[in-house]
Amino acid sequence: MPPVIDIQHLNKNFGTVVAIRDLSFQVGEGEIVGLLGANGAGKTTAISILLGLVTPTSGLVRVFGRDIARDRVEILQQVNFSSAYTSLPSNLQVWENLMVFARLYGVPRPAEKIRELLAFLEIDNLQKRICGELSSGESARVNLCKAFLNDPRLLLLDEPTASLDPDIADKVRKFLRQVQQQRGMTMLYTSHNMRDVEEICDRVLFMQKGRIFAEGSPREIMEKFQEKSLEEVFIRVARSGDLEDAEGAGK
């Protein structure tokens, strides 16, 4: 089986700004991989390239063994995305929005699927609410409902528990791990919440200045940097002046 995600020697420049620098990594079937780094590290650009929204300057990007530039439509039929920072059309009700996406995805028995997801995320009461009137936490949960409608093989998650209270965030983490175990779903997960990452990620990729400088399980990363938590590692990495300083911090 080819890796679900295969990125080799990826580069992306925006004019004179280098966003991605010789980035290479793979994500295997059924893995939950955390893509971490401070703001500006290149995480969002990498995900945008995986979604086919941004064209790389150079390098290879394959998803399910297929080239994202050539086979984007076929690939995205098996992918979904959720971000706490994107909104669904604001003039539609929650139910209407989810039904539109369910029909776009060709979901069988869409009404049943929507009810199931709304109930799990405890937002049944929002069905008739206009999306533009939702709080940030409510919007985040509606976005997660949208992301699971088509039971994707690959789920790209950008800060999925941002704006959620601790109880709902804990339920979301457990739900993500349950789905991964039951369906073998692959997930690439960006977050600034290190508790999320420690709890659900099998492996972590730390980015700085557009490339990966450390990877391993959460435990391996903590041991490398001789810290007690990923949060302490993250703070040390974010405060490093350059890659050499960050790498030296773990020696």
C-alpha positions in Angstrom: 0.0 0.0 0.0 1.4 3.5 -0.9 1.3 6.0 1.9 -1.8 8.1 2.1 0.2 11.3 2.0 3.6 11.4 0.3 5.4 14.7 0.0 8.9 14.9 -1.4 11.2 17.9 -1.6 8.3 20.4 -1.6 9.0 24.1 -2.0 6.6 27.0 -2.1 7.6 30.6 -2.6 5.3 33.6 -2.5 7.4 36.1 -4.3 10.5 36.5 -2.2 8.9 34.8 0.8 9.8 31.2 1.3 6.8 29.4 2.9 7.9 25.8 2.4 11.5 24.7 2.1 12.5 21.2 0.9 9.7 19.6 2.9 9.4 15.8 2.8 7.2 13.5 4.9 4.8 10.6 4.6 1.6 9.6 6.5 0.6 6.0 6.5 -2.8 4.4 6.3 -4.7 4.9 9.6 -2.2 7.2 11.2 -3.1 10.4 13.1 -0.1 12.7 12.6 0.2 16.1 14.2 1.7 18.9 12.1 3.0 21.4 14.6 4.8 24.7 14.6 4.5 28.3 15.6 2.5 30.7 13.4 4.3 31.2 10.1 6.0 27.8 10.2 4.3 26.6 7.0 1.6 24.3 8.3 -1.4 26.1 6.6 0.5 26.3 3.3 1.2 22.6 3.4 -2.5 21.8 4.0 -3.6 24.2 1.3 -1.2 22.4 -1.1 -2.7 19.0 -0.1 -6.2 20.4 -0.8 -5.0 21.6 -4.2 -5.8 25.2 -3.3 -2.1 26.3 -3.7 0.2 25.3 -6.4 3.7 24.3 -5.2 6.8 26.0 -6.6 8.4 22.6 -7.0 8.3 19.1 -5.5 6.1 16.0 -5.4 2.7 15.7 -3.7 0.8 12.4 -3.8 -2.3 11.5 -2.0 -3.5 7.8 -2.2 -0.6 7.3 -4.6 -2.0 9.8 -7.1 -0.7 13.2 -8.1 -2.7 16.0 -6.5 -2.2 18.3 -9.5 -3.4 15.8 -12.0 -6.1 13.9 -10.0 -7.4 16.5 -7.6 -11.1 15.8 -8.1 -10.8 12.0 -7.6 -8.6 12.6 -4.5 -10.8 15.1 -2.9 -13.8 12.8 -3.2 -12.1 10.8 -0.4 -10.9 13.7 1.7 -12.5 16.3 4.0 -11.3 19.3 5.9 -12.3 21.1 9.1 -11.0 24.3 10.6 -12.1 26.4 13.5 -11.3 29.4 11.4 -13.6 28.8 8.4 -17.3 29.4 8.2 -20.2 27.8 6.3 -22.5 30.0 4.3 -23.8 32.4 6.9 -27.3 32.9 5.5 -28.4 29.3 5.8 -29.6 27.3 8.7 -27.3 24.6 10.1 -29.5 21.8 8.8 -29.7 23.4 5.4 -25.9 23.8 5.2 -25.2 20.2 6.2 -27.8 18.9 3.7 -26.3 20.9 0.9 -22.9 19.4 1.6 -24.3 15.9 2.2 -25.9 16.0 -1.3 -22.6 17.3 -2.8 -20.8 14.4 -1.3 -23.5 11.9 -2.3 -24.1 10.7 1.2 -26.7 7.9 1.4 -29.5 8.6 3.9 -28.2 12.2 4.5 -30.9 13.2 7.0 -30.1 10.2 9.2 -26.3 10.9 9.0 -26.8 14.6 9.9 -29.0 13.7 12.9 -26.4 11.2 14.1 -23.5 13.7 14.0 -25.5 16.6 15.5 -26.5 14.4 18.4 -23.0 13.2 19.1 -21.6 16.7 19.1 -24.5 17.8 21.2 -25.8 20.5 18.9 -29.2 19.0 17.9 -30.7 22.3 19.2 -28.9 24.3 16.5 -30.6 22.6 13.5 -32.7 25.6 12.7 -30.2 28.3 13.7 -28.8 30.6 11.1 -25.0 29.8 10.8 -24.1 33.4 10.8 -25.6 33.7 14.3 -23.6 30.9 15.9 -20.8 31.3 18.4 -17.3 30.3 17.5 -17.6 27.1 19.5 -20.9 26.2 17.9 -19.4 26.9 14.4 -16.5 24.7 15.1 -18.8 21.8 16.0 -20.9 22.3 12.9 -17.7 22.3 10.8 -16.8 19.0 12.3 -20.2 17.6 11.4 -19.6 18.7 7.8 -16.2 17.1 7.8 -17.5 13.6 8.8 -20.5 13.6 6.4 -18.7 11.6 3.7 -16.7 9.3 6.0 -13.5 10.4 4.4 -10.4 8.2 4.1 -8.2 11.3 4.8 -9.3 14.0 7.2 -7.3 17.3 7.4 -8.0 19.1 10.7 -6.9 22.7 11.5 -7.3 23.5 15.2 -10.5 21.4 15.5 -11.0 21.9 19.2 -10.3 25.7 19.2 -13.1 27.6 20.9 -14.6 24.4 22.4 -15.1 24.1 26.2 -13.1 21.4 27.9 -15.9 18.9 28.0 -16.8 19.1 24.3 -13.1 19.2 23.4 -12.5 16.0 25.3 -15.5 14.3 23.5 -14.1 15.4 20.2 -10.7 13.9 20.9 -12.3 10.6 21.9 -14.5 10.7 18.9 -11.6 11.2 16.5 -9.6 8.4 18.1 -12.7 6.1 18.0 -13.3 6.8 14.3 -9.6 6.2 13.5 -9.7 2.8 15.3 -13.0 1.7 13.9 -12.6 2.9 10.3 -8.8 3.2 9.9 -9.3 6.8 8.9 -6.1 8.8 8.3 -5.8 12.3 9.9 -3.3 15.1 9.5 -3.9 17.4 12.5 -2.6 20.9 13.2 -3.1 22.4 16.7 -1.7 24.7 19.3 -3.4 22.6 21.9 -0.7 20.2 23.0 -3.1 18.2 25.1 -5.0 17.3 21.9 -1.7 16.2 20.2 -0.4 14.2 23.2 -3.8 12.4 23.5 -4.6 11.4 20.0 -1.5 11.7 17.7 0.5 8.7 16.8 3.3 10.8 15.5 4.4 14.4 15.5 6.1 16.5 12.8 7.6 19.8 14.1 8.0 22.5 11.5 10.0 25.7 11.6 10.8 28.0 8.8 9.0 25.8 6.2 10.7 22.5 6.9 10.6 19.7 9.5 13.4 19.6 12.0 12.0 17.0 14.5 9.6 14.0 14.3 8.6 11.1 16.3 5.9 10.0 18.8 4.8 12.6 21.3 6.9 10.7 23.9 9.9 10.5 21.7 9.8 14.3 21.0 9.5 15.0 24.8 12.5 12.8 25.5 14.6 14.3 22.7 14.1 17.8 24.1 14.2 16.6 27.7 10.9 18.2 28.5 8.0 16.9 30.5 5.3 17.9 28.0 4.8 18.8 24.4 3.7 22.3 25.4 7.1 22.9 26.9 8.7 21.6 23.7 6.5 23.9 21.6 7.4 27.0 23.7 11.1 26.2 23.4 10.8 25.7 19.6 8.7 28.8 19.1 11.2 30.9 21.0 14.3 29.6 19.1 15.9 32.1 16.9 16.6 29.5 14.1 16.6 25.8 13.4 20.0 25.2 14.8 19.0 26.7 18.1 15.8 24.6 18.2 17.7 21.4 17.4 20.4 22.3 20.0 17.7 22.7 22.6 17.1 19.0 22.6 20.7 18.0 22.9 
